Amino acid sequence: MMSMFAVEVPYWGQSLLRVLGGIVAVLLPAGTIVYVFLFKMMSFMQSRLGPMEAGPYGSLQLVAEVGKWLQKEDIIPERADARIFKMAPIVVLVSTFLLVAVVPFGPDAWFTNFEVGIFYALAVSSLSVLGILMAGWASANKYSLLGGLRAAGQLIAYELPMVLAVIGVVIQAGTMNLQQIVVAQNSGSIFGFDGLGNPYIFTQFVGFVVFMIAIQAELTQAPFDMPIAESELVSGYMTEYSGFRFLIFFIGEFATAGVFSLLTSVLFLGGWGVPFAWFGWTDVDSVANWMNVVGPVIMITKMMLIAFIIMWVRFSSPRFREDQLQRFAWKVLIPVSLGNIALTSIFKVVM
Amino acid sequence: MSGVSDFLRSYLTVGWFGIAAVALAGLLLWVSSLVRPSRPGHEKLLTYESGVDPVGEGWSQSQVRYYIFALLFVVFDVEVVFIFPWATQLERYGTFGLVEMGVFVFVLLLGLVYAWRKGVLRWV
């Protein structure tokens, strides 16, 4: 990460910069998604203007919201298990931070460069279930408990299609390292034409669709929002949360949406790269240094595109029923993604 | 700089990220505690059940169907752990690896078909 400044930064300095970068990488997508999509796009889709008072076009609404939430009383119900009740939102936030640690933003602009990057990402992404179950249980509320259990059942059911969809990408790239997956896509070619690289959305389209459906469910966005269903469970596991603890859940939800969008763009859309053939690059070492600055911009653009699709589906679809949800995961998505793996591996070996 | 490998250092970075998340949440909650009011009362601290006073315990036992789905999940998750390293090396293994994994997945698929025929995939 530091080579772009051409100075040797000591390890503690690097860690500090990485952590600051990580905080930005969590909060910036969360804030952007909430303002652009949740406030503005949803309003326009419903023929209203959304927030207009705070700042030009309501652009300072988020600042006002945080100011409001800071002043809210922190209520912990008498019957609740107070210690676990307090810990739960933090566990969700920690899972988001651990997840963003693995996303590459440029040839040298990465936080961690694990050999098993995508495997790690899938592992820590399921940590948030723990926080949600803790919240549901500790609230000592019937709605919360139901919501927490629904969330757990939903997240384990959709974890599998997500992981199986990723395996198609891993087979094609031949690596689990996210940096090398990006390089493999951008240095690839489609039938000898390398002007586009080979983003896996073309060859792994089935995997892409399954992955998008699965992250929609993992993020508990409509049509998969049974765990927080406002009209039946009164926000489910968040019923008893108020004030800033609720806001932490909220930030965690949208930050995770941002990070999953980033991961999707790495896996299927070519990540931070531009097709290497444009500039005659061959591997990650020959990529020009300015990609460390342009790369994050490309990543944010692709993240907005994916997040737009997630939010679009969220705003325009009604909720599934709980049994339909499970049936869809086990009887449609898992067989389809297994078939995708079989086809991909046959193509890989034969061609 | 010396002594710690890059590998372990990556995991240390993950540790810093975890600590940063806890610190950030703690900081925000602390700032909030400076400005927010605190006026607890019995009515306010009551469990919320749409305005009706709560009846019975909020904690209860959950149904067995969760346990069956969890079991199925474990079976397939373990399968995935084996598929990942195989997927990275598929080019080297060639047809041998393909047939080998085909047999492995087929056996597990039989498990899914069995569960399907038994009707435990219905959430009722």
Interface residues (C-beta under 8 A of the other chain):
Chain A: P10 Y11 S15 R18 V19 G22 I23 W69 L70 Q71 K72 E73 D74 I75 I76 P77 E78 R79 A80 P89 I90 L93 V94 T96 F97 L98 V100 A101 F111 T112 N113 F114 V116 F119 W137 S139 A140 N141 K142 Y143 S144 L145 L149 A152 G153 I156 A157 E159 L160 V163 L164 I167 V170 I171 G174 T175 M176 V234 T239 E240 G243 F244 R245 I248 E322 D323 L325 Q326 R327 W330 K331 I334 P335 L338 I341 A342 S345 I346 K348 V349
Chain B: M1 R9 S10 Y11 L12 T13 V14 W16 F17 G18 A20 A21 V22 L24 A25 G26 L28 L29 V31 S32 S33 V35 R36 P37 S38 R39 P40 H42 K44 L45 L46 T47 Y48 E49 S50 P54 E57 G58 W59 S60 S62 Y66 F69 A70 L72 F73 F76 D77 V80 I83 F84 A87 T88 Q89 L90 E91 G94 T95 G97 L98 M101 G102 V105 L109 L112 W116 L121 R122 W123 V124
